Amino acid sequence: MNTAFERTVSKDEWLTPKHIIDALAPFDLDPCASKVQPWRTAEKTFTIDDNGLIQPWKGFVWMNPPYGTQTQKWFRRLTEHGNGIALTFARTETRMFFESVWSKASAIFFIKSRLRFCDTAGNAASNSAGAPSFLIAYGDEPKIRLAGSSIEGKFLELCPPPILFRERESGYLDFAPRRSTRRGD
């Protein structure tokens, strides 16, 4: 695996390539935007100075969160919001993936080839990212945008689990029949 990108990066601000934003836009909010943006990611943006985790989120969200120890917090917030698309490394074995993707997302999109993130001047990195990237949809509109995008890759719609678990007073888990979300059921 080529990890040169991760080893040589000495800063945290690497921007989503413009073609990804263009293929999925428009967005109402980017809660973790760069202070310097050669292209807009959303109508409203929060930077590190605003701390987007504690700000109110409204509308359709674009999120390329800080990678590392804080990533899970951003994904928890997006799953609570339920209307947006996120970009992150496709590390499917991680706790974050199991907690915030398999059980919460409506679709995922594996991007063909590794991305070359951009610096704040808009220049592509000299090396590709150290891992494959993918996009995660939370909600119906985000799922539709991923499915119809011009980005090269593989779209997968995620289905809700057929059964749910509920915790008994004893602390043990029990099967709970899945309730229909359709009106009239």
Summary of the structure (lengths in Angstrom):
residues: 185
radius of gyration: 17.6
end to end distance: 49.7
largest distance: 57.0
contacts: 513
relative contact order: 0.17
helix: 21%
strand: 23%
